[in-house]
């Protein structure tokens, strides 16, 4: 809001499911939990 940005927001997450990314550890418990936590963060931090 401070910079009047009115575009898209996205969450970019990497998973060991994509071997080419060379991710060696789990970064989140599940894709669904990542989505829920990310949406809650956006609502709290950006859309507030």
Short mmCIF file of the C-alpha atoms (twelve columns), coordinates in Angstrom:
data_MODEL
# 
_entry.id   MODEL 
# 
loop_
_atom_site.group_PDB 
_atom_site.id 
_atom_site.type_symbol 
_atom_site.label_atom_id 
_atom_site.label_alt_id 
_atom_site.label_comp_id 
_atom_site.label_asym_id 
_atom_site.label_seq_id 
_atom_site.Cartn_x 
_atom_site.Cartn_y 
_atom_site.Cartn_z 
_atom_site.pdbx_PDB_model_num 
ATOM 1  C CA . UNK A 1  0.000  0.000   0.000   1 
ATOM 2  C CA . UNK A 2  2.835  2.378   0.813   1 
ATOM 3  C CA . UNK A 3  4.041  2.340   -2.787  1 
ATOM 4  C CA . UNK A 4  0.575  2.099   -4.373  1 
ATOM 5  C CA . UNK A 5  1.317  -1.292  -5.950  1 
ATOM 6  C CA . UNK A 6  -1.862 -2.824  -7.325  1 
ATOM 7  C CA . UNK A 7  -0.492 -5.865  -9.136  1 
ATOM 8  C CA . UNK A 8  -0.399 -9.584  -8.499  1 
ATOM 9  C CA . UNK A 9  1.209  -11.216 -5.475  1 
ATOM 10 C CA . UNK A 10 2.548  -14.735 -5.594  1 
ATOM 11 C CA . UNK A 11 4.298  -17.262 -3.412  1 
ATOM 12 C CA . UNK A 12 7.227  -19.026 -5.026  1 
ATOM 13 C CA . UNK A 13 8.026  -22.253 -3.226  1 
ATOM 14 C CA . UNK A 14 10.508 -24.965 -4.067  1 
ATOM 15 C CA . UNK A 15 10.048 -28.641 -3.343  1 
ATOM 16 C CA . UNK A 16 12.159 -31.786 -3.637  1 
ATOM 17 C CA . UNK A 17 9.463  -32.987 -6.070  1 
ATOM 18 C CA . UNK A 18 11.328 -31.079 -8.786  1 
ATOM 19 C CA . UNK A 19 14.751 -32.794 -9.041  1 
ATOM 20 C CA . UNK A 20 16.198 -30.075 -11.287 1 
ATOM 21 C CA . UNK A 21 15.830 -27.548 -8.449  1 
ATOM 22 C CA . UNK A 22 18.321 -29.537 -6.303  1 
ATOM 23 C CA . UNK A 23 16.359 -28.986 -3.090  1 
ATOM 24 C CA . UNK A 24 17.877 -31.177 -0.379  1 
ATOM 25 C CA . UNK A 25 15.390 -30.630 2.450   1 
ATOM 26 C CA . UNK A 26 11.677 -30.119 2.924   1 
ATOM 27 C CA . UNK A 27 10.841 -26.436 3.163   1 
ATOM 28 C CA . UNK A 28 7.200  -26.969 4.213   1 
ATOM 29 C CA . UNK A 29 5.018  -29.777 5.557   1 
ATOM 30 C CA . UNK A 30 2.548  -29.867 2.670   1 
ATOM 31 C CA . UNK A 31 1.552  -27.785 -0.320  1 
ATOM 32 C CA . UNK A 32 -1.821 -27.116 1.266   1 
ATOM 33 C CA . UNK A 33 -0.271 -25.878 4.518   1 
ATOM 34 C CA . UNK A 34 2.117  -23.658 2.570   1 
ATOM 35 C CA . UNK A 35 -0.853 -22.148 0.727   1 
ATOM 36 C CA . UNK A 36 -2.776 -21.557 3.943   1 
ATOM 37 C CA . UNK A 37 0.203  -20.008 5.753   1 
ATOM 38 C CA . UNK A 38 1.127  -17.887 2.734   1 
ATOM 39 C CA . UNK A 39 -2.401 -16.566 2.292   1 
ATOM 40 C CA . UNK A 40 -2.633 -15.749 6.005   1 
ATOM 41 C CA . UNK A 41 0.688  -13.865 5.769   1 
ATOM 42 C CA . UNK A 42 -0.465 -11.872 2.743   1 
ATOM 43 C CA . UNK A 43 -3.762 -10.973 4.401   1 
ATOM 44 C CA . UNK A 44 -2.041 -9.935  7.636   1 
ATOM 45 C CA . UNK A 45 0.965  -8.119  6.189   1 
ATOM 46 C CA . UNK A 46 -0.047 -6.777  2.812   1 
ATOM 47 C CA . UNK A 47 -3.801 -6.421  2.728   1 
ATOM 48 C CA . UNK A 48 -4.137 -5.010  6.240   1 
# 
